[in-house]
Amino acid sequence: MRLCMKCRVIIIRKERMSMRLKEAWQETCKFIRMMRASEPHLILYLFLTALITASVPFITLYFSARILNLLMISQFEPAMNNVFWMIGLSGLLTLISKALNQRFIKIRDISEYKIRQRVIEKSYQIEYEDLEKTETLDEIRKADQGSNGGGGTGEQLRDLLQFLTMFFSMLFSLLFVALLLVQIFLSAQDKTLPLLSLGALLLVYGAVIGIGSRLSAKSGQLLQKMKRDNVHNNAISNYVGNLGMSINHGKDIRLFQMQELILQLFEKTLIGARFYMDWGTTNGRINGFILFLTQLASGMTYLVIGIIAMQGTIGIGEVMLYANAILRFTTSLVTLASSYNNLAYRYEYLNSYEAFIQRPNLGYEGTLPIEKRDDHEYHLTFDHVSYCYPGQKVYALKDVSFDLEMKKHFAVVGRNGAGKTTFIKLMCRLTEPTSGRILLNGIDIRKYDIEEYMQIFSVVFQDFKLMEMPLGENLASGSQVDEKRACQVLEEVGLGPRLQKMKQGLKTQLGKENGDGELLSGGEAQKAAIARALYKDAPIVILDEPTAALDPISEAEIYENFSELVKDKTSIFISHRMSSCKFCDEIIVFDQGQIIQRGTHDQLAAQPGLYQELWEAQAQYYRRPALKLI
Ligand SMILES: Nc1ncnc2c1ncn2[C@@H]1O[C@H](COP(=O)(O)OP(=O)(O)OP(=O)(O)O)[C@@H](O)[C@H]1O
């Protein structure tokens, strides 16, 4: 019964092992297909490099044995010939192997770059709505690690090369062992002793390989687990590292003296380094033990081969040849096991990469083109629209119905968090309503081609971002810049004099993090963002807190210019500066995700309600006598 149980355990283990090998084989094929897609010759180089690199030591061994045998019988001339052959062949193969290796490294780096490029391209294809989800961001991070950091394709190829080299090395060793057996069968008079000692050697090697590969697998698994657990640690350490270089954070860090706090955060990541050190100690011990076992086995190898030699079956040269071939077999197999573990670990990461690349986009299906209208008659309707952010319980927008009449100027006001920006995001289709519909000229906006639809909006978000690229490209959102138009919009927002001061005009690089560019002040950056919106010249202009960073004169100028610039367009201003409402035809008041008031400034200011409260709250500071601070 007990024996049966043992048998079952062995069978289960074998099944698991063959399943793991099958999976590893499938994964390897998948990986190779993936790499071939970006670099078709890579696999050829991989095989050739492994084969030639593995063959060089055996060629040297083979000729050394022959040379030794010839020297033992004083055959100096043939010995010299063999020396030349050995130097020539192994030198030539080493050169070819080095050249192949160099080429392989180059191809590997290019393919690694191309694979990373695919992750970047794919992440730009993700719809904004999807990008706001934590799971999506996690998927991007993991895929980026799969293509780059924690489990890179480059490292995977390096290990695959090592694995193949060791595999060929093992085959060569086996060839020599087979040769030894043939020699024993052909020339030994008494075959029992050599075969028995070879059998004993086989057992010892079986034990060494079994123990060695198990221990190195354990050490590998420990390392894999540690790396997996350390992903978050790495993210913190990258974050802290980037903070040190960030001009945006530099002021706050210094003035609020946050250095200590940040360094404490960094110190926490040192726990990861301690794990590595502990692993290093364990791994060192394991390697030491494996080395000890291998040395014992080498002693025994020489003993067994010596016994065979003493019988006169093989010469002294073959002693060296066969002993070394057997030793190489052991080291190849142990290294093969550890490369296999590394490969298996990285497949986990590479699978995240593959899954990410294959990930379907939300797939906006609309194909209708947007009618190009010179009269800018685009009519937008919100029809019972509600929206809840992913993972949130409270709706940011609740049952909003609203008609955006053409060429009117709207102001959207409300307390912080009332849902104003969410309303704009839905309107521009950066996100889709949880329920309800948005219509453009009577047609559900989901039926329109998304890129065409987005073309009808020029938006400056509260948290707008300028790119660290030349000013002109920022305005044109592309490399083709209409310089006349760019200068004109800069002039219109009051950035004309600043442009004059720029060393390279529109070609001036912005920011410091991507080269030696120029820094704009907060207000200048906001004006540049408004200029970008004007450059786009879309029929609907939306400005979310457009003048928060502007001085009062610039603000007044912007509003004055705007009335002129957007006079035949539809515009929406979201602002906490209540005075800006006066410029608008209609005011929409949001509260807790709903529209609670609509009307002109005069109407709303006269009736009790949130608008009156907001207006009064700001107006009182202009009416009251100056406050004394002391
Ligand atoms: N990406 C998001 N995920 C989860 N909740 C969000 C997200 N963006 C906004 N919210 C929440 O939705 C609500 C509405 O936010 P929204 O940005 O639309 O308000 P707002 O009226 O523009 O505020 P403010 O005047 O402060 O700019 C807020 O409670 C906010 O915390």
The ligand as an SDF file (V2000), in Angstrom:
LIG
                    3D

 31 33  0  0  0  0  0  0  0  0999 V2000
  -10.4970   59.9870  -12.2000 N   0  0  0  0  0  0  0  0  0  0  0  0
  -11.3210   60.0350  -11.1650 C   0  0  0  0  0  0  0  0  0  0  0  0
  -11.5680   58.9430  -10.4290 N   0  0  0  0  0  0  0  0  0  0  0  0
  -12.4120   58.9800   -9.4000 C   0  0  0  0  0  0  0  0  0  0  0  0
  -13.0700   60.0730   -9.0140 N   0  0  0  0  0  0  0  0  0  0  0  0
  -12.8680   61.2120   -9.7010 C   0  0  0  0  0  0  0  0  0  0  0  0
  -11.9750   61.2610  -10.8050 C   0  0  0  0  0  0  0  0  0  0  0  0
  -11.9740   62.5170  -11.2920 N   0  0  0  0  0  0  0  0  0  0  0  0
  -12.8220   63.2200  -10.5350 C   0  0  0  0  0  0  0  0  0  0  0  0
  -13.3630   62.4410   -9.5760 N   0  0  0  0  0  0  0  0  0  0  0  0
  -14.3540   62.8240   -8.5830 C   0  0  0  0  0  0  0  0  0  0  0  0
  -15.5490   63.2010   -9.2710 O   0  0  0  0  0  0  0  0  0  0  0  0
  -16.1320   64.3300   -8.6650 C   0  0  0  0  0  0  0  0  0  0  0  0
  -16.3190   65.4570   -9.6900 C   0  0  0  0  0  0  0  0  0  0  0  0
  -15.0290   65.8800  -10.0890 O   0  0  0  0  0  0  0  0  0  0  0  0
  -14.7790   67.0590  -11.1410 P   0  0  0  0  0  0  0  0  0  0  0  0
  -13.3460   67.1190  -11.4260 O   0  0  0  0  0  0  0  0  0  0  0  0
  -15.7110   66.8910  -12.2580 O   0  0  0  0  0  0  0  0  0  0  0  0
  -15.2170   68.3220  -10.2520 O   0  0  0  0  0  0  0  0  0  0  0  0
  -15.0820   69.8630  -10.5960 P   0  0  0  0  0  0  0  0  0  0  0  0
  -16.4460   70.4370  -10.4140 O   0  0  0  0  0  0  0  0  0  0  0  0
  -14.4220   70.0900  -11.8970 O   0  0  0  0  0  0  0  0  0  0  0  0
  -14.1400   70.3280   -9.3900 O   0  0  0  0  0  0  0  0  0  0  0  0
  -13.1090   71.5640   -9.2890 P   0  0  0  0  0  0  0  0  0  0  0  0
  -13.9010   72.8210   -9.2550 O   0  0  0  0  0  0  0  0  0  0  0  0
  -12.4260   71.3130   -7.9950 O   0  0  0  0  0  0  0  0  0  0  0  0
  -12.2050   71.4690  -10.4490 O   0  0  0  0  0  0  0  0  0  0  0  0
  -15.2490   64.7160   -7.4950 C   0  0  0  0  0  0  0  0  0  0  0  0
  -15.7910   64.2000   -6.3170 O   0  0  0  0  0  0  0  0  0  0  0  0
  -13.9290   64.0450   -7.8140 C   0  0  0  0  0  0  0  0  0  0  0  0
  -13.2380   63.7110   -6.6340 O   0  0  0  0  0  0  0  0  0  0  0  0
  1  2  1  0
  2  3  1  0
  2  7  2  0
  3  4  2  0
  4  5  1  0
  5  6  2  0
  6  7  1  0
  6 10  1  0
  7  8  1  0
  8  9  2  0
  9 10  1  0
 10 11  1  0
 11 12  1  0
 11 30  1  0
 12 13  1  0
 13 14  1  0
 13 28  1  0
 14 15  1  0
 15 16  1  0
 16 17  2  0
 16 18  1  0
 16 19  1  0
 19 20  1  0
 20 21  2  0
 20 22  1  0
 20 23  1  0
 23 24  1  0
 24 25  2  0
 24 26  1  0
 24 27  1  0
 28 29  1  0
 28 30  1  0
 30 31  1  0
M  END
$$$$
